[in-house]
Amino acid sequence: MGATPWSTTAAPTASAVPKELVHLSFDAYVLVTGYTQVDDSTFTLTAKWPPGTGRAVPGLGTRYESLVVAQTIRQVGLVLAHAAFGAPSNHATLLRTFDFALDTTSQPTGSKPDDLFIVVSCKTNNHRTNRRLTGLRLDMDIRSGGRSIGTGATDFEWIAPAVYRRLRGDHAQAVHEQPPLPTPVPAVRVGRAADSEVVLAATTEPHRWQLRNDFSNKILYDHAVDHVPGLVLIEAAHQAARLVTSPGAFLPHSVTTTFDRYVEFDSPCWIEAEVDTKGPTTTVVTVTGHQNGRPVFRTELTGRPHHAI
């Protein structure tokens, strides 16, 4: 499978959360370990980040990996949707927004798992009650060692199978065959260790890439799906941001993403990035995706250049 953003060689930690609840095939990738309901709209969850959840940043040591933060937020949403709010296991998820912020000074503990305590405020949504679509807005405070190290927020719905099939049309079936893989950009340029982790391929135009979907990367493609997962698009935004800023010099502390439509496997998805330097201490990278001439997602990453940290 190649290298991954967090360790897969250590034995998985014990979890009371079954992998099926968070739509995963491998126990080792389940990060959420339990949840407790505080009141009608508030929950607390526990999670563990296994050793190896960081990446080396020149001059700053090891910092938490954004992908494991995003995976944690994803799993929190699924646990609460299914276990606390009764979303049926056979319903599909429609992701609308996905935001998180991270304390870029925080460092992984090293050889031991990091224990997390996550406080979640929930608001139920019924975007289209005539079609029985039900959803949640979640706002999260992620804490480790008694202090807040990040926040998360997401807005999503779950959709009955029949409705989902009508919505997806010819694209409703999971794709098992590997799509064509264009040549990846060098892994080291996007902070990754193997080609299987690279989700961008170079084009002849500056600040523009083709999305690549390598099914051998089980962090991003745990199981067969009918569309490109949202975490793949968020990862593409992070990799694009690294490519348009000085290598290793940009640490985003805030990431906001809006999804416009599903991204399919049967036509190219083009990723573009723009950099806006807002003074000596703040850089904003805006990454957009387009497929078949239509926008599919937009991510804004805000951070500080290396020299400003």
Secondary structure by P-SEA (a helix, b strand, c coil): cccccccccccccccccccccccccccccccccccccccccbbbbbbbbccccccccccccccccaaaaaaaaaaaaaaaacccccccccbbbbbcbbbbcccccccccccbbbbbbbbbbbbbbccccccccccbbbbbbbbccccccbbbbbccccccaaaaaaaacccccccccccccccccccccccccccccccccccccccbbbbbbccccccccccccccccaaaaaaaaaaaaaaacccccccccbbbbbbcbbbbccbbbbbbbbbbbccccbbbbbbbbbccccccbbbbbbbbccccc
